[in-house]
Amino acid sequence: MGANASSISDDGLNYVSLKPKLDDIPEACVALVLSYLDPIEICKLARINRAFRAASSADFIWETKLSSNYKYILQELLGLKVAGLDKKDLFAKLSRPRPFDGGTKEVWIDKNNGGVCLAISSKGMAITGIDDRRYWNHIPTDESRFQTVAYLQQIWWLEVDGDLEFQFPEGTYSLFFRLQLGKPAKRLIRRACNYEHVHGWDLKPVQFQLTTPDGCRVTSRCYLDNVGIWVQHHVGDFVVRDDTVPTKIKFSLTQIDCTHTKGGLCVDSVLICPISLAKQLSSC
Amino acid sequence: MASSSSSSKTGLKKMLTLKSSDGDEFELEESIVIQCQTIKHMVEDGFSLIPLQNVDTKTLTKIIEYMKKHAEKTESNKEEIKNFNKEFVKGSFDDQFELVSAANYLHINGLMDLLCQSIADRINNKSVRAVREIFNISNDYTPDEEEKVRDEHKWAHEGGEFDESLD
């Protein structure tokens, strides 16, 4: 070994301490390695030992994982305290779906990629004829994240409208309607479905519409045909370019051809998520 | 900084000598070596022989290879540098840990990022046990603490199998 303590002082360098390598890479390196991993991976590695746990809590790691609008979501929307909390704790708080608007909407961030997701319950939408029990009923079911769906027995004029004003982080988002033909029913503990009112969907397609922040309307049509299965119907995508102002969108589901009735439809919710996550969902 | 700018003006290439912990000396142009913040500061302080007692010859050779290549970086050879980087991070975990410790000590930020990204890619999806083996780390948690850490991260751990292999 050429280097020793005396040669260090000969050169006037004294800020070096010889460290064992391999089993002891510096904590700064560990933190940097962790910063390249997904949130779930980082949390897993916190279990390795105390040094990893300390490194895994560094704010600089989590700052990049948190969506840019986390203060808006936690403080303004949910009324939670942000000050004094670690970025990691903020991430954990946000990764659980949080209800707002009287429980008719939920917001959360995806644990894998940190993207902001929203769901809007059927109770948070305007449904034509919803107060008339001959047409529509709210029925409780654990097949919905909101524990309730709007069930259409029979109607001529199907119209479900909703809108949302939300401060999204920049990016492209996809919007889906979660629908099922058939009424959820439970036989003992097994999932079951009642098809007795299902009719009229093979005659004309339903129409989905999305009005994007820049005022464009995206329209898609689709025949509903999957009986007894919840389907996420892709309505359209929208782009958010400014994360400092609220983005306004409108969406609807209609079938207003009054020459025939239709029925047996469950409307659960509308889901909005980053387009990267949307690929996992089936579309219309 | 003053010395480097004056030397480039006169067209003279100022040379520096790096000395590894094994005593081997490497002569390099200053313009290449100042990518490394630690050395840059020493050059500014007037040193021209730089002993690196934390870096052995094998590791230093690799790091010089990296600095030489990255000193050639221009707008037009991005692809070439990318391929170089890809090749550069191939090797065992042990080699990478040697390099990352050295890069951290020498403050070569680009190399730190490159190596940490590469290590992250390679431990992605590994089980806790596998990562402990790879890093050669012993578990210093008490069973109670381990339970507590597990609880703290309950929100993140749902299902999912992790890779137990060590490469």
Chai-1 contact restraints between the chains, C-beta under 6 A:
chainA,res_idxA,chainB,res_idxB,connection_type,confidence,min_distance_angstrom,max_distance_angstrom,comment,restraint_id
A,G2,B,D22,contact,1.0,0.0,6.0,A-B,restraint_1
A,G2,B,G23,contact,1.0,0.0,6.0,A-B,restraint_2
A,A3,B,S21,contact,1.0,0.0,6.0,A-B,restraint_3
A,A3,B,Q53,contact,1.0,0.0,6.0,A-B,restraint_4
A,D11,B,P51,contact,1.0,0.0,6.0,A-B,restraint_5
A,K21,B,F97,contact,1.0,0.0,6.0,A-B,restraint_6
A,K21,B,E98,contact,1.0,0.0,6.0,A-B,restraint_7
A,K21,B,S101,contact,1.0,0.0,6.0,A-B,restraint_8
A,L22,B,F97,contact,1.0,0.0,6.0,A-B,restraint_9
A,L22,B,N136,contact,1.0,0.0,6.0,A-B,restraint_10
A,D23,B,N136,contact,1.0,0.0,6.0,A-B,restraint_11
A,I25,B,F97,contact,1.0,0.0,6.0,A-B,restraint_12
A,I25,B,V100,contact,1.0,0.0,6.0,A-B,restraint_13
A,I25,B,S101,contact,1.0,0.0,6.0,A-B,restraint_14
A,P26,B,N104,contact,1.0,0.0,6.0,A-B,restraint_15
A,C29,B,V100,contact,1.0,0.0,6.0,A-B,restraint_16
A,C29,B,N104,contact,1.0,0.0,6.0,A-B,restraint_17
A,L32,B,C116,contact,1.0,0.0,6.0,A-B,restraint_18
A,V33,B,C116,contact,1.0,0.0,6.0,A-B,restraint_19
A,V33,B,I119,contact,1.0,0.0,6.0,A-B,restraint_20
A,V33,B,A120,contact,1.0,0.0,6.0,A-B,restraint_21
A,Y36,B,Q117,contact,1.0,0.0,6.0,A-B,restraint_22
A,Y36,B,A120,contact,1.0,0.0,6.0,A-B,restraint_23
A,L37,B,A120,contact,1.0,0.0,6.0,A-B,restraint_24
A,I40,B,A156,contact,1.0,0.0,6.0,A-B,restraint_25
A,C43,B,H153,contact,1.0,0.0,6.0,A-B,restraint_26
A,C43,B,A156,contact,1.0,0.0,6.0,A-B,restraint_27
A,A46,B,V149,contact,1.0,0.0,6.0,A-B,restraint_28
A,R47,B,V128,contact,1.0,0.0,6.0,A-B,restraint_29
A,R47,B,V149,contact,1.0,0.0,6.0,A-B,restraint_30
A,I48,B,V128,contact,1.0,0.0,6.0,A-B,restraint_31
A,I48,B,V131,contact,1.0,0.0,6.0,A-B,restraint_32
A,I48,B,R132,contact,1.0,0.0,6.0,A-B,restraint_33
A,N49,B,I137,contact,1.0,0.0,6.0,A-B,restraint_34
A,N49,B,N139,contact,1.0,0.0,6.0,A-B,restraint_35
A,N49,B,D140,contact,1.0,0.0,6.0,A-B,restraint_36
A,R50,B,D140,contact,1.0,0.0,6.0,A-B,restraint_37
A,A92,B,W155,contact,1.0,0.0,6.0,A-B,restraint_38
A,S95,B,W155,contact,1.0,0.0,6.0,A-B,restraint_39
